[in-house]
Amino acid sequence: MLWQGNSFALPDIPSFSGCPDIIHNSGFQDHSQASLGAGGTHPYNGAQTVMINNSEYTFYLYVPSQYSPSKAMPVVALLPAQAVAGENQAVAELTHNSWTSTAEMYQFITVTQVTTHPNGGWSIPFDGLVLEEVLNQVHAEYNIEQSRRYLWGFSAGAHVGLALVLEESEYFAALAINAGALSQFAGTSAPFGAARQAAIFSSIGDSDPLYPDALNDQNTFINAGWVAFEDYQLDVFSGGHVWPSDADEKAADFLCDKSIYD
């Protein structure tokens, strides 16, 4: 397993308390896997770094105002889109900033790594190792709800998110994407090899060039065992390959009541 770390099962920690309409949670879950991080500055909104092979890599961190070390909080890894060459950090910062109000509303911690490919995109597998180290560091510093680790991505970040959630379905509880498709990176057979049916929300514009792929993906996931409107939801809006203004809140609303126990 790529993702390492300890889990501590603690009863009756209400880590869903930031979710609207929590009465609708599947199974009325009240258990937790708290990382029991050492503390960490809170609230927090800014850049941090991780060290890999004696080199520093930047990521952006948002810790909401209601964070308390005494209660585990969910984390969302935000996966940036392709940037133009040299603009990786600017796109990561834009992604981070766009999500802060939604993260505050839903009480999510968010992390947004700066991708490393010189063309502005993702270096795979290396950027996966960066994300792993980012999450390990945040788990050590903050009390993270390990049953509620989520992914969100737009465009290239969405393609990467599909691959990550299917490869690491026992680590990530759920994924929400905008303008992503299996065909672009994960591969159309990937859902059939997943160890767990992690919940997936896919939002796509009806004039996006990837729209036919998204329709095919819905059939693929259902054929692989996902259930439409339960653990797989396709959201179609009027538009192209864009990130709509309500996209973050739609994604957060879907993610909020999902856990690895679903």
Secondary structure, 3 states (H helix, E strand, C coil): CCCCCCCCEEECCCCCCCCCCHHHCHHHCCEEEECCCCCCCCCEEEEEEEEECCEEEEEEEEECCCCCCCCCEEEEEEECCCCCCCCHHHHHHHHHHHHHHHHHHHCCEEEEECCCCCCCCCCCCHHHHHHHHHHHHHHHHCCEEEEEEEEEEECHHHHHHHHHHHHCCCCCCEEEEECCCHHHCCCCCHHHHCCCCCEEEEEEECCCCCHHHHHHHHHHHHHCCCCECCCEEEEEECCCCCCCCCHHHHHHHHHCCCCCCC
